[in-house]
Amino acid sequence: METLQKTNAKSVLWDIIVDVSWANISKKYFGRSRSWLHHKLDGTDSKGGLTKEETETLKESLLDLSERIKKCAKKL
């Protein structure tokens, strides 16, 4: 199974890593704990990182969040 390795995942997300609530994303989009997602991003889980499917879910969650932020900003 193909995985997104830790260095790649963390480097891709570095610009937003401290601004995003990973606990909320993990719970809302994956139904998992914050620590589960951190282990995935760090590549310290048993599979060595995000699977292709998990990467797609993360991508969609960030796109959804960005649209929600954009809608709120436009209302100001």
C-alpha positions as CSV (number, residue, x, y, z in Angstrom):
1,M,0.0,0.0,0.0
2,E,1.4,3.4,-1.0
3,T,1.9,5.9,1.7
4,L,2.7,9.6,1.9
5,Q,5.9,9.6,3.9
6,K,6.4,11.8,6.9
7,T,8.9,14.2,5.4
8,N,6.6,14.8,2.5
9,A,3.4,15.2,4.5
10,K,5.0,17.5,7.1
11,S,6.8,19.6,4.5
12,V,3.7,20.0,2.4
13,L,1.7,21.1,5.5
14,W,4.4,23.2,7.1
15,D,2.9,26.6,6.2
16,I,-0.4,25.8,8.0
17,I,0.7,23.3,10.6
18,V,0.3,25.5,13.6
19,D,-2.8,27.3,12.3
20,V,-5.1,24.3,11.8
21,S,-6.9,22.4,14.5
22,W,-5.7,18.9,13.6
23,A,-7.8,17.5,16.5
24,N,-11.0,18.7,14.8
25,I,-9.9,17.6,11.4
26,S,-9.0,14.1,12.7
27,K,-12.3,13.8,14.5
28,K,-14.6,15.3,11.9
29,Y,-13.2,13.8,8.7
30,F,-11.5,10.6,9.9
31,G,-13.4,9.8,13.1
32,R,-10.1,9.3,14.9
33,S,-8.1,11.0,17.6
34,R,-5.7,13.9,17.2
35,S,-2.8,11.6,18.2
36,W,-3.8,9.1,15.4
37,L,-3.4,11.9,12.8
38,H,-0.1,13.2,14.3
39,H,1.3,9.7,14.2
40,K,0.2,9.4,10.5
41,L,1.8,12.8,9.6
42,D,4.9,11.8,11.5
43,G,5.0,8.4,9.8
44,T,5.3,6.7,13.2
45,D,2.2,4.6,12.8
46,S,2.4,0.9,11.8
47,K,1.9,1.8,8.1
48,G,4.6,4.5,7.9
49,G,2.4,7.5,7.1
50,L,-0.8,8.4,5.3
51,T,-2.2,5.9,2.8
52,K,-3.4,7.1,-0.6
53,E,-7.0,7.1,0.6
54,E,-6.1,8.9,3.8
55,T,-4.1,11.5,1.8
56,E,-7.2,12.1,-0.3
57,T,-9.4,12.5,2.8
58,L,-7.0,15.0,4.2
59,K,-6.9,16.9,1.0
60,E,-10.7,17.1,0.8
61,S,-10.9,18.1,4.5
62,L,-8.5,21.0,3.9
63,L,-10.4,22.1,0.8
64,D,-13.6,22.0,2.7
65,L,-12.1,24.0,5.6
66,S,-10.7,26.6,3.1
67,E,-14.1,27.1,1.5
68,R,-15.8,27.5,5.0
69,I,-13.1,30.1,5.9
70,K,-13.6,31.9,2.6
71,K,-17.4,32.1,3.1
72,C,-17.0,33.5,6.6
73,A,-14.4,36.1,5.4
74,K,-16.8,37.3,2.7
75,K,-19.5,37.9,5.2
76,L,-17.4,40.4,7.1
